[in-house]
Amino acid sequence: MNKNNIQRIQPEFELVEQPGGESIRYLEHGIPSPLVRWHYHEEYELHLIRESSGKVFIGNYIGNFTPNSLILVGPNLPHNWISQIDKEESIALRDQVINFSEGFIQNSERTFPELKQLHPFWNRATHGIEFLNATEIPQAIALFEEIARSTGFRRLTRFWVLIELLAAMKEYRVLSSSSFKPLMDKKTLNRLNVAINYIFDHYDTEVTLEEVADKLKMSPTYFSRFFKKSTGHRFIEFVNGLRVNKACELLAHSDEPITEICFTVGFNNIANFNRRFSDIKSMTPSEYRKTSLDALYKS
């Protein structure tokens, strides 16, 4: 991400305009794009990553994404995907997105009572759902492609087939905690976007709360309260979460020694790294690497 561009990013409430005569909206975009920002909207969003890896933020959840990551975001749940790419790099197609309104779901249920069996699915979606079933994700991708190519009634029928597939998936992760109640005003989102992007660019260094507070022209005490209320995380928890997620990526996909990974992701001693890693992942870094290798050999 271009650090010089951080200040001009203006995240806010996003008005999703449905095309006339259509129940769902399909769009796709690459990066850089003005659509890549910390934002929220009243519609559901089904989001498929086609290229690049990076960090995903859904409510107070921080995680990794890779190609074929598929996430459903509920109404008014803040979200963003930040790709880890070179400053001058661009990608023509990173995201395929389907938006649809809560009103559309409710009206459909009134017409077709059978759809009420999806209530638990929509309830989970209010916190964000990541779909993890490796054998069924390709089917979902194929349906995305059909939706992209089609219009009218066929697009609508493909949409419901896709929802049926996702609702039946047994392997999924609910993302944001149920206790998270985000602050939604434009000023808060703008400040938070600046803070998150700055932290994302510097989490592998000794970035401090005071440094980020100064970036936002806040006192450290006020920024600490603001950040906790806005994200659901204390500052150091958020930074350590990013560091541990990056460490997981390196543990699973490189043979770099654990001691080197510790310093690469921003921890300044191995004891603190092991402690924070275990707090977040409920296992040691070496156990995580072994689990990742075992999963790879079994696949």
ZIRAHU-V473402 format. One record per helix or strand of 2 or more residues. SS is the DSSP state (H for helix, E for strand). FROM is the first residue (numbers start at 0). TO is the last residue. Records with the same first field share a line. If there is no record, write none. Layout:
SS = FROM-TO / FROM-TO
This chain:
H = 2-7 / 101-110 / 112-124 / 133-148 / 151-167 / 185-201 / 208-214 / 219-230 / 234-252 / 257-263 / 269-280 / 284-297
E = 23-30 / 38-39 / 43-48 / 53-57 / 60-64 / 69-72 / 78-82 / 90-99 / 128-130 / 171-173
